Amino acid sequence: MDHEKKAVVLSSGGIDSTTVMFIAMQKKFAVYSLSFNYGQRHLCELKAAEKIAKSIDVKKHLVLDIDLRKIGGSALTDSISMPEAKENSGIKSNNIPATYVPARNTIFLSFALAWAEVIESSNIFIGVTAIDYSGYPDCRPEYIESFERMANLATKAGVEGKTKIKINTPLIRMTKAQIIKKGLTLGVNYSLTHSCYNPDVSGLACGRCESCFYRKKGFQEAGVVDPTKYA
Amino acid sequence: MDHEKKAVVLSSGGIDSTTVMFIAMQKKFAVYSLSFNYGQRHLCELKAAEKIAKSIDVKKHLVLDIDLRKIGGSALTDSISMPEAKENSGIKSNNIPATYVPARNTIFLSFALAWAEVIESSNIFIGVTAIDYSGYPDCRPEYIESFERMANLATKAGVEGKTKIKINTPLIRMTKAQIIKKGLTLGVNYSLTHSCYNPDVSGLACGRCESCFYRKKGFQEAGVVDPTKYA
């Protein structure tokens, strides 16, 4: 049995998950970063996740292939046209955007749970935020709490009553600007991160999708220079 | 909007999931069967699942590739040696067997949830049973109830308060013998099903693993001729 404190951190190569990874490292966790090749249009995020994992001392970086295109239902994986950001997009307008990928966080957290069980980690970190976000149902605190309860019934740990699985969401109540400021104090190099849902062939951000919208807004509100190259 | 009653049915090609599929059809659901190529040693189960889907009128049969070998931790996917069945295997002896695949049902149900959301189905069927089983934590009723609560917070349906997702487990309180008897009344052809975790190269069942153990016991207790070819 390895007594090192381990954490599985979901990494999309974006601002949020990268900040979360630094928070986990600051808390002295050995980080096991996990990314998914799920048929997303914006494969640049996988390259970003890999660069970030290499740039810091993660224990292991794992990329899993899961073809969500076979299931469909999202502008991120299908040939549905990519919506541009609107100030009122998302949950506040009772309108979940086309970029929502059905059950994505549930699928991602399920794999994280499997890996955590195998490496004997009881901590999973995910960079969800319920503030500057697109209104996806699987980013809300009540969803995360519910996943955690389920996770503790799903696993050996739950049956044997040993360690409890904890789903850590350190950003859930933070604005994008607060996240960026926090990350900078921890040494995050945001120029390595990628947010755009619809980059051009050379990987440059479109500057118009929801994800670019929240990224730009975050840097602006934080009073920090945005290192992103826009097309 | 399609008003046909649809159900996603997890199909492993075994006795339980095949019986569940027939139960769903009897309840007049249009069946969308879902199987996983997860790096299991016993790929015969995928062929069985496909044959079963073809033999009845399923709407669609989907096989998703998810490489759980990259995560490891189970005799079903790794080169861990396959345990033989013991009368006291499983949860009753506080001993989860080596064939347990970490978080497998959580992963499978998460994909089923995604598909259900896309096809606008609010019913998922899974053939878990908490009677003649191997003691996997993710087969217990309290786990399933917890997954269902989580699923309703994870999805559009949950946010919009439209349809509720229901995880149907019609076999959960049934013995293997009861399942087989039920299936026969519904017309299941069990010779198409495959249970063995460790078949030989020609696909013949080993007759010694946990899964063969429960299968044999089921046919015997049901007083039904076992159509399985053992090596």
Interface residues (C-beta under 8 A of the other chain):
Chain A: L62 L64 D65 I66 D67 L68 K70 I71 G72 G73 I91 N94 I96 Y100 V101 P102 A103 R104 N105 T106 I107 S110 F111 L113 A114 W115 E117 V118 P137 D138 R140 E142 Y143 S146 F147 R149 M150 A151 L153 A154 T155 K156 G158 V159 E160
Chain B: L62 L64 D65 I66 D67 L68 K70 I71 G72 G73 I91 N94 I96 Y100 V101 P102 A103 R104 N105 T106 I107 S110 F111 L113 A114 W115 E117 V118 P137 D138 R140 E142 Y143 S146 F147 R149 M150 A151 L153 A154 T155 K156 G158 V159 E160
